[in-house]
Amino acid sequence: MTPALFFAATIIFAAGVAAGTLATVFMRKKTPKVSRGAVLIDSSKVAGRGAFALKAIKKGDIVERCPALEVTDKDIGGELLNYVFYGSAEDRRLIAMGYGMMFNHSSTPNVAYYREDGPTGAELVIYALRNIAEGEEMYYNYGDDWWTTRGETGE
Ligand SMILES: C[S@@+](CC[C@H](N)C(=O)[O-])C[C@H]1O[C@@H](n2cnc3c(N)ncnc32)[C@H](O)[C@@H]1O
């Protein structure tokens, strides 16, 4: 490669990096928070991200129906273990899509869930245990086992 060609390639590469950096900063400012239906994903006070009510939700209302995929426990490992639900047998796990895996835990939960097996497959249905105000974070109770098996405690 001649010095002139090397110089031109360096300039083009640097311009690409600068354009990419600017685009990232610009896009980040413009990108709205993620939301769908009644649920907004935002920063949680208890852990990382959490699920928040985009509007007032009445006791008993369905917050989200999550299409779910049942797999064996061998399919699940690492950090994913902290995100899946129990399945139809001890060695089965349920992967809830949508925002189902983004709800944090509380021992005084405002939502709960049940499984429904319809003609198109399993769903995890999340519903309100009480009236929930717009903007409130929504929590379900992971259960004592969840915390003791990890040697942790949740509020
Ligand atoms: C199903 S995820 C919930 C979404 C998670 N906060 C995130 O940002 O991806 C479970 C993870 O959140 C953490 N978590 C959920 N509720 C919590 C709580 N009340 N206190 C501390 N950590 C919590 C758990 O330790 C676990 O790692």
The ligand as a MOL file (V3000), in Angstrom:
LIG
                    3D

  0  0  0     0  0            999 V3000
M  V30 BEGIN CTAB
M  V30 COUNTS 27 29 0 0 0
M  V30 BEGIN ATOM
M  V30 1 C -36.5400 -11.6590 36.1430 0
M  V30 2 S -35.1740 -10.6000 36.3090 0 CHG=1
M  V30 3 C -35.9530 -9.0310 36.5600 0
M  V30 4 C -35.3970 -7.9920 35.6100 0
M  V30 5 C -34.0370 -7.4780 36.0330 0
M  V30 6 N -34.1910 -6.4800 37.0800 0
M  V30 7 C -33.2830 -6.8830 34.8590 0
M  V30 8 O -32.8780 -5.7250 34.9110 0
M  V30 9 O -33.0320 -7.5860 33.8890 0 CHG=-1
M  V30 10 C -34.5680 -11.1490 37.8440 0
M  V30 11 C -33.3450 -10.4160 38.3200 0
M  V30 12 O -33.7030 -9.2130 39.0060 0
M  V30 13 C -33.2170 -9.2290 40.3420 0
M  V30 14 N -34.2720 -8.7770 41.2550 0
M  V30 15 C -35.6030 -8.8400 41.0320 0
M  V30 16 N -36.3010 -8.3510 42.0680 0
M  V30 17 C -35.3960 -7.9810 43.0020 0
M  V30 18 C -35.4870 -7.4210 44.3210 0
M  V30 19 N -36.6540 -7.1390 44.8880 0
M  V30 20 N -34.3350 -7.1700 44.9790 0
M  V30 21 C -33.1210 -7.4430 44.4140 0
M  V30 22 N -32.9730 -7.9700 43.1800 0
M  V30 23 C -34.0860 -8.2500 42.4690 0
M  V30 24 C -32.8450 -10.6630 40.6420 0
M  V30 25 O -31.7540 -10.7630 41.4810 0
M  V30 26 C -32.5530 -11.2450 39.2730 0
M  V30 27 O -31.1990 -11.1390 38.9530 0
M  V30 END ATOM
M  V30 BEGIN BOND
M  V30 1 1 1 2
M  V30 2 1 2 3
M  V30 3 1 2 10
M  V30 4 1 3 4
M  V30 5 1 4 5
M  V30 6 1 5 6
M  V30 7 1 5 7
M  V30 8 2 7 8
M  V30 9 1 7 9
M  V30 10 1 10 11
M  V30 11 1 11 12
M  V30 12 1 11 26
M  V30 13 1 12 13
M  V30 14 1 13 14
M  V30 15 1 13 24
M  V30 16 1 14 15
M  V30 17 1 14 23
M  V30 18 2 15 16
M  V30 19 1 16 17
M  V30 20 1 17 18
M  V30 21 2 17 23
M  V30 22 1 18 19
M  V30 23 2 18 20
M  V30 24 1 20 21
M  V30 25 2 21 22
M  V30 26 1 22 23
M  V30 27 1 24 25
M  V30 28 1 24 26
M  V30 29 1 26 27
M  V30 END BOND
M  V30 END CTAB
M  END
